Amino acid sequence: MKTTSSRTADQPLHLDNQLCFALYSANLALNKLYRQLLAPLNLTYPQYLVMLVLWERDDLTVSGIGERLFLDSATLTPLLKRLESAGLLLRQRSRQDERQVAVTLTDAGRALQQQAVSIPEEIGCAAACDANTMSALKKELEYLREQLHRA
């Protein structure tokens, strides 16, 4: 009988051979780290993603934010409501199209950006990756995401 370690590579349903598990477990570890880093900002990871989008470009529609984050409005709306309750953004009917809801940062939301500026570097340090390695890994994951969306 073969040992478990020698059989691992030729077992298509072995957990350690699954790309999905490598991504899942890495995501769990990454989310744990983000929880620690975002706690002083009183943000969850999904809220942080919304804020990143708005720090790039303020005054977006809910659908525009959703497209950027690959989220539907049913998922995004509760996030936006919590961020609005925290005083970080405002949601208002768009002046151009009453059917759309525009999202804009408040002064407090803009100020929070300065408190978050070190987070990407802290993630890189925790991952023990230099900027080039992080960039290459990000590109590979974006390629994977694009291929999976096409499938």
Secondary structure, 3 states (H helix, E strand, C coil): CCCHHHHHHHCCCCHHHCHHHHHHHHHHHHHHHHHHHHHHHCCCHHHHHHHHHHHHCCCEEHHHHHHHHCCCHHHHHHHHHHHHHCCCEEEEECCCCCCCEEEEECHHHHHHHHHHCCHHHHHHHHCCCCHHHHHHHHHHHHHHHHHHHHC
